[in-house]
Amino acid sequence: VQLQASGGGLVQAGGSRRLSCAASGRFLSRNTMGWYRRTPGNQRDLVASITNWGTTDYANSVRGRFTISRDNAKDTVYLQMDSLKPEDTAVYYCNLEYYDGNYRNYWGQGTLVTVSS
């Protein structure tokens, strides 16, 4: 399984950015895709996740500003980030996980989002 993330870059505070992550390879269609982020010196934390049925979960810090969605036909997950703040600056990683008798967990390469004040 490979996850290819894109969409990172520099954006001003208050602006918007959309991240995309396309999954390829063999995996179960019943899965959860998500976005995590890591800031320097910190661990990788969940930003948002979405199941194949469309059930979503958000970190409190982004709820109401970020929207996660997916296109199951394209095996792609998106993260629409609005009202960005400098503290949203981080490397964003996409993730795919599922259970097929064993827990499977895959990560993309990370994409840097920098929010300038």
Backbone as numpy.savetxt, mean C-alpha at the origin, in Angstrom:
# Nx Ny Nz CAx CAy CAz Cx Cy Cz
5.83 -15.13 -6.67 4.98 -13.94 -6.67 5.87 -12.70 -6.67
5.54 -11.77 -7.54 6.26 -10.50 -7.59 5.26 -9.35 -7.47
5.67 -8.35 -6.72 4.85 -7.15 -6.54 5.65 -5.96 -7.05
5.08 -5.24 -7.98 5.75 -4.09 -8.59 5.00 -2.82 -8.20
5.62 -2.03 -7.35 5.00 -0.80 -6.87 5.50 0.39 -7.68
4.63 1.38 -7.81 5.01 2.60 -8.51 4.18 3.76 -7.98
4.62 4.98 -8.32 3.84 6.15 -7.96 4.47 7.05 -6.92
5.57 6.64 -6.35 6.21 7.48 -5.35 6.82 8.72 -5.97
7.18 9.67 -5.12 7.78 10.90 -5.59 7.66 12.01 -4.58
7.92 13.20 -5.02 7.89 14.39 -4.16 6.57 15.12 -4.36
5.94 15.48 -3.25 4.67 16.19 -3.32 4.64 17.21 -2.18
3.97 18.31 -2.41 3.86 19.33 -1.38 2.78 18.95 -0.37
2.94 19.44 0.82 1.93 19.21 1.86 0.57 19.71 1.38
-0.44 18.91 1.65 -1.78 19.23 1.18 -2.11 18.63 -0.17
-1.10 18.14 -0.84 -1.29 17.56 -2.16 -1.72 16.11 -2.12
-1.74 15.51 -3.30 -2.20 14.13 -3.45 -1.19 13.31 -4.24
-1.26 12.03 -4.02 -0.40 11.09 -4.75 -1.13 9.75 -4.80
-0.94 9.02 -5.90 -1.56 7.71 -6.03 -0.49 6.66 -6.26
-0.47 5.67 -5.42 0.44 4.55 -5.55 -0.30 3.37 -6.19
0.44 2.60 -6.98 -0.09 1.40 -7.58 0.84 0.25 -7.30
0.29 -0.95 -7.24 1.09 -2.15 -7.05 0.44 -3.29 -7.78
1.16 -3.84 -8.75 0.66 -4.95 -9.53 1.32 -6.24 -9.10
0.51 -7.25 -8.87 1.00 -8.57 -8.48 1.04 -9.48 -9.69
2.06 -10.30 -9.76 2.18 -11.28 -10.84 2.67 -12.60 -10.26
2.45 -13.65 -10.99 2.83 -14.97 -10.52 1.61 -15.78 -10.11
1.83 -16.83 -9.35 0.73 -17.70 -8.92 0.40 -17.46 -7.46
-0.84 -17.16 -7.21 -1.30 -16.96 -5.84 -2.81 -17.12 -5.82
-3.34 -17.31 -4.64 -4.77 -17.45 -4.51 -5.49 -16.12 -4.73
-6.63 -16.20 -5.37 -7.42 -14.98 -5.58 -8.04 -14.50 -4.26
-8.17 -15.42 -3.31 -8.66 -15.02 -2.00 -7.46 -14.56 -1.18
-7.26 -13.26 -1.17 -6.07 -12.74 -0.51 -6.34 -11.33 0.02
-5.40 -10.84 0.74 -5.43 -9.46 1.22 -4.21 -8.74 0.66
-4.45 -7.58 0.09 -3.36 -6.74 -0.37 -3.34 -5.47 0.47
-2.17 -4.95 0.66 -2.09 -3.78 1.53 -0.86 -2.94 1.27
-0.84 -1.83 1.97 0.30 -0.92 1.94 0.81 -0.71 3.35
2.12 -0.78 3.48 2.81 -0.49 4.73 3.80 0.64 4.44
4.27 1.26 5.51 5.29 2.28 5.32 6.30 2.22 6.45
7.52 2.66 6.10 8.60 2.69 7.09 9.27 4.04 7.01
9.40 4.66 8.17 10.17 5.89 8.29 11.50 5.56 8.94
12.52 6.39 8.75 13.85 6.10 9.30 13.80 5.83 10.80
14.37 4.73 11.19 14.42 4.38 12.61 13.18 3.71 13.13
12.20 3.53 12.27 10.95 2.93 12.72 10.69 1.61 12.00
9.75 0.88 12.55 9.38 -0.37 11.92 8.41 -0.10 10.79
8.14 -1.14 10.04 7.19 -1.05 8.95 5.79 -1.21 9.52
4.96 -0.20 9.32 3.62 -0.20 9.89 2.55 -0.25 8.80
1.44 -0.86 9.15 0.31 -0.94 8.22 -0.26 0.45 7.97
-0.50 0.74 6.69 -1.19 1.97 6.31 -2.64 1.64 6.00
-2.85 0.65 5.12 -4.19 0.25 4.74 -4.13 -1.12 4.10
-5.23 -1.85 4.20 -5.31 -3.16 3.56 -6.71 -3.35 3.00
-6.80 -4.28 2.05 -8.09 -4.57 1.43 -8.12 -6.04 1.03
-9.21 -6.70 1.36 -9.36 -8.10 0.98 -9.90 -8.18 -0.45
-9.91 -9.37 -0.99 -10.44 -9.54 -2.34 -11.94 -9.25 -2.39
-12.60 -9.34 -1.23 -14.02 -8.99 -1.19 -14.25 -7.50 -1.02
-13.18 -6.73 -0.79 -13.31 -5.29 -0.66 -13.37 -4.76 0.75
-13.16 -5.61 1.72 -13.13 -5.15 3.11 -11.82 -4.42 3.36
-11.94 -3.23 3.91 -10.77 -2.38 4.10 -10.45 -2.15 5.58
-9.21 -1.79 5.81 -8.75 -1.43 7.14 -7.72 -0.31 6.97
-7.74 0.66 7.88 -6.84 1.79 7.78 -6.18 2.07 9.13
-4.95 2.57 9.06 -4.33 3.11 10.26 -5.07 4.38 10.64
-5.15 4.64 11.93 -5.86 5.83 12.39 -5.28 7.11 11.81
-3.99 7.11 11.60 -3.30 8.31 11.14 -3.65 8.70 9.70
-4.21 7.77 8.94 -4.51 8.07 7.54 -6.00 7.98 7.22
-6.78 7.48 8.17 -8.21 7.31 7.91 -8.83 8.66 7.58
-9.60 8.67 6.49 -10.24 9.90 6.04 -9.41 10.67 5.03
-8.12 10.33 4.91 -7.24 11.01 3.93 -6.79 10.07 2.83
-6.59 8.80 3.17 -6.13 7.82 2.20 -7.27 6.87 1.86
-7.25 6.39 0.61 -8.25 5.41 0.17 -7.56 4.27 -0.55
-7.79 3.07 -0.09 -7.23 1.89 -0.74 -8.31 1.26 -1.61
-7.90 0.77 -2.76 -8.82 0.09 -3.67 -8.04 -0.97 -4.43
-8.76 -1.82 -5.12 -8.09 -2.85 -5.90 -8.90 -3.20 -7.12
-8.20 -3.69 -8.12 -8.81 -4.20 -9.34 -8.45 -5.67 -9.40
-9.37 -6.53 -9.05 -9.08 -7.96 -8.98 -8.74 -8.54 -10.35
-9.32 -7.99 -11.40 -9.03 -8.49 -12.74 -7.58 -8.21 -13.13
-7.01 -7.16 -12.57 -5.63 -6.78 -12.88 -4.67 -7.15 -11.76
-5.19 -7.74 -10.67 -4.34 -8.07 -9.52 -3.51 -6.85 -9.09
-4.19 -5.74 -9.01 -3.52 -4.48 -8.70 -4.23 -3.78 -7.54
-3.42 -3.24 -6.65 -3.95 -2.48 -5.52 -3.46 -1.04 -5.64
-4.31 -0.11 -5.24 -4.00 1.31 -5.33 -4.11 1.96 -3.95
-3.36 3.02 -3.78 -3.49 3.82 -2.57 -3.58 5.28 -2.99
-4.76 5.84 -2.87 -4.95 7.26 -3.16 -4.70 8.03 -1.87
-3.70 8.90 -1.91 -3.30 9.65 -0.72 -3.63 11.12 -0.94
-4.51 11.65 -0.16 -4.91 13.05 -0.23 -4.55 13.76 1.06
-4.54 15.08 0.99 -4.22 15.91 2.17 -2.94 15.42 2.83
-1.94 15.23 2.02 -0.68 14.68 2.53 -0.01 15.63 3.51
0.65 15.04 4.50 1.37 15.77 5.52 2.84 15.38 5.50
3.71 16.25 5.98 5.14 15.88 6.02 5.38 14.56 6.76
4.59 14.28 7.77 4.79 13.03 8.51 4.37 11.80 7.73
3.78 11.98 6.56 3.50 10.84 5.68 4.72 10.43 4.87
5.78 11.22 4.96 7.01 10.88 4.26 7.53 9.54 4.74
7.74 8.62 3.79 8.16 7.26 4.15 8.39 6.47 2.88
8.99 5.31 3.05 9.03 4.32 1.98 7.78 3.47 2.12
7.02 3.38 1.08 5.76 2.63 1.08 5.98 1.29 0.39
5.52 0.25 1.05 5.67 -1.11 0.55 4.30 -1.73 0.33
4.11 -2.39 -0.79 2.88 -3.14 -0.96 3.09 -4.58 -0.51
2.01 -5.19 -0.15 2.04 -6.51 0.46 0.89 -7.35 -0.06
1.14 -8.62 -0.20 0.08 -9.58 -0.55 0.21 -10.76 0.39
-0.89 -11.17 1.00 -0.86 -12.31 1.90 -2.11 -13.16 1.73
-1.94 -14.44 1.97 -3.06 -15.36 1.93 -2.67 -16.64 2.63
-3.65 -17.47 2.84 -3.42 -18.74 3.53 -3.92 -19.86 2.63
-3.03 -20.80 2.36 -3.40 -21.96 1.53 -3.02 -23.25 2.23
-3.11 -23.21 3.55 -2.60 -24.30 4.37 -1.31 -23.86 5.02
-0.67 -22.94 4.38 0.50 -22.24 4.93 0.26 -20.75 4.76
0.84 -19.98 5.65 0.72 -18.52 5.54 1.72 -18.03 4.51
1.22 -17.30 3.51 2.06 -16.76 2.45 2.07 -15.24 2.55
3.23 -14.66 2.48 3.37 -13.21 2.66 4.45 -12.70 1.72
4.09 -11.75 0.86 5.01 -11.25 -0.15 5.08 -9.73 -0.09
6.27 -9.19 -0.42 6.50 -7.75 -0.35 7.00 -7.20 -1.67
6.58 -5.99 -1.98 7.13 -5.26 -3.10 8.42 -4.58 -2.70
9.02 -3.87 -3.64 10.35 -3.31 -3.42 10.34 -1.99 -2.68
9.20 -1.37 -2.50 9.13 -0.10 -1.80 9.24 1.07 -2.76
8.48 2.11 -2.46 8.52 3.34 -3.25 8.49 4.52 -2.29
9.39 5.47 -2.51 9.55 6.58 -1.57 8.57 7.70 -1.89
7.87 8.12 -0.87 6.99 9.29 -0.95 7.56 10.36 -0.01
7.85 11.51 -0.56 8.38 12.62 0.23 7.39 13.77 0.18
6.96 14.21 1.34 6.01 15.32 1.42 6.74 16.52 1.99
6.84 17.55 1.20 7.55 18.76 1.64 6.58 19.74 2.29
7.10 20.45 3.28 6.25 21.41 4.00 6.29 22.79 3.36
